Amino acid sequence: MRLVRTNAIRRVLMSWFSGGTPYVSASGVLDFSASQAYLRRLEADHGVKVSVQALLAAALGRVHVEFPQANRRILGGRVFQPPSVGLAMPVNLLGHAGGGRMELSMMVMEAVDRKSLRQINDELRGAVKDERRGQPKNPVLRHVTSLAERLPQPIVHHGFQALSLVLDNPSLAALSWRLAPAAVGLTNPGAAITPGSGVLFRAAAVQLPVRPIHVASMFGVSTVQDEVFAIDGQAEVRPALPLVYIFDHRLIDGVLAGRVLVRLGELLQRPEEHFGADGLTVLPASQD
């Protein structure tokens, strides 16, 4: 993790938000027709079924290479630039073996900016299977969950506070990244509100905690649903992806947030250009 020198406005924002939540939400609806067609071509031409979540993870890896300011971590009031783009993603455990202990888990996918879409898809499927079997791979989550099951609540509370202090120590930035190599999250707040007849899901307001691991931004999506878009002045019904972007205003202002969302939309509307006709394109090494 590389320490980033902050400018005057960032220092002011750090102080301004010290007494409250620094997160701001922006929402939108992305035309998903090109992405949907691309995923169908991958399955038809190459026999590979790639999930929407994998495509979003790959797109977010590309976006945060172009906008590294949105892929930073704040530790003890200091800003650090991670060496790669990692994603934290929740996993629903209900109805699976792992759901006997808890209904939700969290997985971390490392260095999505250095992998092809199909690599991300394979890793994602494997990680979800492990989580749902009750075999989480992340050491922090595994040990915290194990201790929380055995210890009284007051001890769990104080232990969580102690862990937060350790992971918020700027001198332990490298250790913090090794334990939780992700500064960006991808989740689906609208999954419980599946669109039905006469129902459209727009977005959700989410307030993120700032401990024990700082997350610079979170992208929440719902299921793909039909929406009306104005195309060349004409109304067209197209598959759409509702999205909410929650970002830390200490790092990301409205201009940068807008550019992140616009760029994400561009990648999803031209996926073959960025991920390859076979889903195997990797970013050149010079962009790592």
C-alpha positions in Angstrom: 0.0 0.0 0.0 1.4 3.4 -1.0 0.8 6.5 1.1 -0.9 9.2 -0.9 -0.3 12.9 -0.2 -3.6 14.7 0.2 -4.4 18.2 -0.9 -6.0 21.0 1.1 -9.6 20.2 0.2 -9.1 16.5 1.1 -7.7 17.5 4.5 -10.7 19.8 5.1 -13.1 17.0 4.1 -11.3 14.6 6.4 -12.0 16.9 9.3 -15.5 17.9 8.2 -16.7 14.3 8.2 -15.0 13.2 11.3 -18.2 13.5 13.4 -20.6 11.8 11.0 -20.9 9.5 8.0 -18.8 10.5 5.0 -20.8 8.4 2.5 -23.0 9.8 -0.2 -25.3 7.9 -2.6 -26.0 8.4 -6.3 -28.4 6.2 -8.3 -29.1 5.5 -11.9 -30.4 2.9 -14.4 -28.0 1.5 -17.0 -29.0 0.2 -20.4 -28.0 -3.5 -20.2 -29.0 -4.7 -23.6 -25.5 -4.9 -25.1 -24.2 -6.7 -22.0 -27.1 -9.1 -22.1 -26.4 -9.9 -25.7 -22.7 -10.3 -25.0 -23.3 -12.8 -22.2 -25.6 -14.8 -24.5 -22.9 -14.8 -27.3 -20.3 -16.1 -24.8 -22.5 -19.0 -23.9 -23.6 -19.7 -27.5 -20.1 -19.4 -29.2 -17.8 -20.6 -26.4 -20.0 -22.6 -24.1 -19.2 -20.3 -21.1 -22.0 -19.1 -18.9 -20.8 -15.9 -17.3 -22.9 -14.3 -14.6 -23.9 -10.6 -14.4 -22.0 -10.3 -11.2 -18.8 -11.5 -12.8 -19.3 -9.0 -15.7 -19.8 -6.2 -13.1 -16.8 -7.3 -11.2 -14.6 -7.2 -14.3 -16.0 -3.8 -15.3 -15.3 -2.4 -11.9 -11.8 -3.6 -12.1 -11.3 -1.7 -15.3 -13.0 1.4 -14.0 -10.9 1.7 -10.9 -7.7 1.3 -12.9 -8.8 4.4 -14.8 -9.9 6.2 -11.6 -7.5 5.1 -8.9 -8.7 7.9 -6.6 -11.9 5.8 -6.1 -9.9 2.8 -5.1 -8.2 4.1 -1.9 -8.3 3.3 1.8 -8.3 5.7 4.7 -6.3 4.4 7.7 -6.0 6.6 10.8 -6.8 9.8 8.8 -4.2 9.0 6.1 -4.9 7.9 2.6 -3.3 4.9 0.9 -3.4 3.6 -2.7 -3.8 -0.2 -2.8 -1.6 -2.1 -5.3 -4.6 -3.5 -7.1 -8.4 -3.5 -7.3 -10.0 -5.9 -4.9 -13.8 -6.4 -4.5 -15.7 -7.4 -1.3 -19.0 -9.1 -2.1 -21.7 -10.6 0.2 -22.9 -14.1 -0.3 -26.4 -15.2 0.6 -26.2 -18.5 2.6 -29.9 -19.1 3.2 -31.0 -22.5 1.9 -27.4 -23.8 1.8 -25.2 -25.8 4.2 -23.4 -22.7 5.3 -26.7 -21.1 6.2 -27.0 -23.3 9.3 -24.6 -21.0 11.1 -25.4 -17.6 9.6 -27.5 -16.2 6.7 -24.9 -14.1 5.1 -21.1 -14.2 4.5 -18.6 -12.1 2.7 -16.0 -13.0 0.1 -13.1 -11.0 -1.2 -11.9 -11.3 -4.8 -8.3 -10.0 -5.2 -6.8 -8.1 -8.2 -9.9 -8.1 -10.5 -8.1 -5.6 -12.6 -5.4 -8.2 -13.6 -7.8 -10.9 -14.6 -9.9 -11.7 -17.6 -13.7 -11.9 -17.4 -13.6 -15.7 -17.6 -11.0 -15.9 -14.8 -13.2 -13.7 -12.6 -16.2 -15.8 -13.4 -14.5 -19.1 -12.5 -13.1 -17.7 -9.3 -16.4 -16.2 -8.3 -18.3 -19.4 -8.8 -15.7 -21.4 -6.8 -15.7 -18.8 -4.0 -19.5 -18.8 -3.7 -19.6 -22.6 -3.6 -17.0 -22.6 -0.7 -18.9 -20.0 1.2 -22.2 -21.8 0.8 -20.6 -25.1 2.0 -19.6 -23.2 5.1 -15.9 -23.0 4.2 -15.1 -19.3 4.0 -11.6 -18.6 2.7 -11.0 -15.1 4.1 -9.0 -15.5 7.4 -10.4 -12.4 9.1 -14.1 -13.4 8.5 -13.4 -17.1 9.4 -11.7 -16.3 12.7 -14.1 -13.5 13.7 -17.1 -15.7 13.0 -15.6 -18.6 14.9 -14.9 -16.4 18.0 -18.3 -14.7 17.8 -20.0 -18.1 18.0 -18.1 -19.1 21.2 -17.6 -15.9 23.2 -20.1 -13.8 25.2 -21.4 -10.7 23.4 -19.5 -8.1 25.6 -16.2 -9.8 24.7 -17.2 -9.9 21.1 -17.9 -6.2 21.1 -14.6 -5.3 22.7 -12.7 -7.6 20.5 -14.3 -6.0 17.4 -13.3 -2.6 18.7 -9.7 -3.8 19.2 -9.6 -5.3 15.7 -10.9 -2.0 14.3 -8.1 -0.1 16.0 -5.5 -2.5 14.7 -6.7 -2.4 11.2 -7.0 1.4 11.2 -3.4 1.9 12.2 -1.5 3.6 9.3 1.7 1.8 10.2 -0.1 -1.5 9.6 -1.4 -0.6 6.1 0.3 -3.5 4.4 -1.1 -6.0 7.0 -4.5 -4.5 6.6 -4.4 -5.0 2.9 -3.2 -8.6 3.2 -6.1 -9.4 5.6 -8.7 -7.7 3.5 -7.5 -6.8 0.0 -10.5 -4.8 -1.1 -11.5 -1.1 -1.0 -14.5 -1.5 -3.3 -17.7 -3.4 -2.6 -20.3 -5.0 -4.9 -23.7 -6.0 -3.5 -27.3 -6.3 -4.5 -29.7 -4.3 -2.2 -32.6 -4.9 -4.6 -32.4 -8.7 -4.7 -35.1 -9.0 -2.1 -37.4 -6.8 -4.3 -37.6 -8.8 -7.5 -39.5 -6.8 -10.1 -42.9 -8.1 -10.8 -45.9 -6.9 -12.8 -46.3 -3.2 -12.2 -43.2 -3.0 -10.0 -39.9 -1.4 -10.8 -36.9 -1.2 -8.5 -35.0 2.1 -8.6 -32.3 2.2 -5.9 -31.6 2.0 -2.2 -30.0 4.3 0.3 -27.2 2.6 2.1 -25.0 3.9 5.0 -21.7 2.0 5.2 -19.8 1.5 8.5 -16.3 2.9 8.5 -14.9 0.0 10.5 -13.2 -2.4 10.9 -12.1 -2.1 7.2 -12.5 1.1 5.3 -14.4 0.8 2.0 -14.0 3.6 -0.5 -17.1 2.8 -2.5 -20.0 0.3 -2.8 -22.0 -0.5 -5.9 -25.4 -2.0 -5.2 -27.4 -3.5 -8.1 -30.8 -5.1 -8.5 -32.0 -7.7 -11.0 -32.2 -6.7 -14.7 -35.7 -5.3 -15.5 -37.3 -3.8 -18.6 -37.3 0.0 -18.7 -38.1 2.6 -21.4 -35.1 4.5 -22.8 -35.1 7.4 -25.3 -33.1 6.2 -28.3 -32.6 8.7 -31.1 -35.8 10.5 -29.8 -37.8 7.3 -29.8 -39.1 5.3 -26.8 -37.6 1.8 -26.7 -38.1 -0.9 -24.1 -34.7 -2.4 -23.1 -33.3 -4.5 -20.3 -32.0 -2.2 -17.6 -29.7 -2.5 -14.5 -30.7 -0.4 -11.6 -27.6 0.7 -9.7 -26.8 2.8 -6.6 -23.3 4.1 -6.0 -22.3 4.8 -2.4 -19.0 6.6 -2.1 -16.8 8.2 0.6 -17.0 11.9 0.0 -13.6 12.4 1.7 -12.0 10.7 -1.3 -14.5 11.0 -4.1 -16.4 14.2 -5.1 -19.5 14.5 -7.3 -17.5 15.1 -10.5 -15.4 12.0 -10.0 -18.4 9.9 -9.0 -20.2 11.0 -12.2 -17.2 10.0 -14.3 -17.0 6.6 -12.6 -20.7 5.9 -13.3 -20.5 7.1 -16.9 -17.4 5.0 -17.5 -19.0 2.0 -16.0 -22.0 2.5 -18.3 -19.7 2.8 -21.3 -17.9 -0.5 -20.5 -21.2 -2.3 -20.1 -22.5 -1.0 -23.4 -19.4 -2.1 -25.2 -18.3 -5.2 -23.3 -16.8 -7.1 -26.3 -14.4 -4.2 -26.9 -13.0 -4.4 -23.3 -13.3 -8.1 -22.4 -12.8 -9.7 -25.8 -15.1 -11.8 -27.9 -14.1 -14.8 -25.9 -14.0 -13.1 -22.5 -10.2 -13.7 -22.2 -8.8 -10.2 -22.7 -6.5 -9.0 -19.9 -5.4 -5.4 -19.3 -1.8 -4.8 -20.6 0.8 -5.0 -17.9 1.7 -1.4 -18.3 -1.8 -0.5 -16.9 -1.4 -2.5 -13.7 
